[in-house]
Amino acid sequence: MAAVGRPRRSCLAVPGSSVKMLAKAQGLPADQVFLDLEDAVAPLAKPDARKNIVAALNEGDWAGKTRVVRVNDLTTPWTYRDVIDVVEGAGANLDCIMLPKVQTAAQVHWLDLTLTQIEKTLGLEVGRIGIEAQIENAAGLVNVDAIAAASPRVETIIFGPADFMASINMKSLVVGALIPDYPGDPYHYILMRILMAARMHDKQAIDGPFLQIRDVDGFREVAKRSAALGFDGKWVLHPGQIDAANEVYQPAQADYDHAELILDAYEHYTSEAGGRLGAVMLGDEMIDEASRKMALVIAAKGRAAGMSRTSAFTPPAE
């Protein structure tokens, strides 16, 4: 069954250099907020951004949100200081570190070991801080299975489309949308490859951003593609995209109700009271063990999103 973990339908990017945006993000209905030290922050602004993020994590109200910090990638001179300053400063109020442009499992091993050393030094619970690994180039995709398996801390595998497009010389400047000259979805293989690696190791899979932030209908259409495959959520770059992401990556109410109905009916019919049956009719639909597994996926997504049932199963009268 698909990994459930923390709800991540909407993963909001917030630049660590903006105190105003760090404050505003706390009141937005995103499942996850990642405070960014990488692409959204200019090199000269990174030291102050670290301080802003530590203060926001320690002093802000992030109730109900997964709190993540995206550090710089390991080819830069900033990564080690990002990790040390943020985790030493706010480790007790941090859920995950996002590592961008991951190319090998060794890079995840480095982050795992560094986090362990800091946790032990500070007396924090060892292993509590998770890792989100972002796949942004060909090397990362080729090695994605090893990356997903590199540490028990890994919670998500994320697609980073802009850098990925540049890394493979894709002829497009539009990030997240289909390419008119290509007769299909040019990202389908990449998304499925990430999804397979994530599910093989019971991790969540997160789709990358859609840069046309005012085109919410376009965002919704793109999001529906990865949601249909089984992705757990998508990056949002603007508050206007949050509601669309939350809607797309949770089940429709009718589907959630039906999944819960299947689970209740199957539990009843396979019991002694229900006749110990392995395959039965539920209305016009035959349900069996495979139906139960499929229903578990939809029900888990609905429960994680806080959905409530609007129908209930009633065993037939004898």
Salt bridges, closest charged atoms under 4 A:
ASP31 OD2 - ARG9 NE 2.73
ASP36 OD1 - ARG70 NE 2.76
GLU38 OE1 - ARG70 NH1 3.01
GLU38 OE2 - LYS101 NZ 2.47
ASP39 OD2 - LYS101 NZ 3.86
ASP82 OD1 - ARG50 NE 2.60
ASP85 OD1 - ARG81 NH1 2.98
ASP95 OD1 - ARG6 NH1 3.63
ASP95 OD2 - ARG67 NE 3.08
ASP112 OD1 - ARG153 NE 3.12
GLU119 OE1 - ARG153 NH2 2.62
GLU132 OE2 - ARG8 NE 2.89
GLU136 OE1 - LYS101 NZ 3.88
ASP145 OD2 - ARG193 NH2 2.59
GLU155 OE1 - ARG6 NE 2.93
GLU155 OE1 - ARG8 NH2 2.83
ASP163 OD2 - LYS101 NZ 3.44
ASP185 OD2 - ARG225 NE 2.87
ASP207 OD2 - LYS234 NZ 3.09
ASP217 OD1 - ARG220 NH1 3.44
GLU221 OE2 - LYS224 NZ 3.45
ASP232 OD2 - ARG199 NH1 3.07
ASP232 OD1 - LYS301 NZ 3.42
GLU247 OE1 - ARG220 NH2 3.69
GLU260 OE1 - ARG303 NH2 2.82
ASP264 OD2 - ARG309 NH1 2.75
GLU272 OE1 - ARG276 NE 3.81
GLU285 OE1 - HIS258 NE2 2.75
GLU289 OE2 - ARG292 NH2 2.62
